[in-house]
Amino acid sequence: MKGHLAMMIYAKPKPGAHVRNPDTGFQPLPLEGAPVMDSTYWRQLERMGDVTITKGPPSAAAVAIND
């Protein structure tokens, strides 16, 4: 689609979920999450409760507070 910019999101698997990334040959999504292209695939996994989607990775400060 000419002139269309795909949005990047950050997907992180929920504990116990084994999620595969179609953009990497269906390699497992890292436990810490990864940037991915926004698509119905990721939104469906979010609705099913398998991933958490944000606009970017958690900040180092937020990780330190939660650890």
C-alpha positions, 0 to 999 in steps of 0.5 A: 500500500503506497504511502502507508507506514506500518506501526511497530509495537512491542510484544511480550509473551505472558508467563507460561505462553509460548509465542512464535513470531511469523516475522522471524520464521516462527522463532519463539518470541523472547521472554523479554519481548521484542519489537514487531510489526503491528498486525492482526496476528499480534492483536489476536494473541493479545485478545487471547491473553498470550501477549502484552502489547505496548509501544516500546520496551519497559524502561530500565527504571520500571524494570528495577522497581519491579525486580 
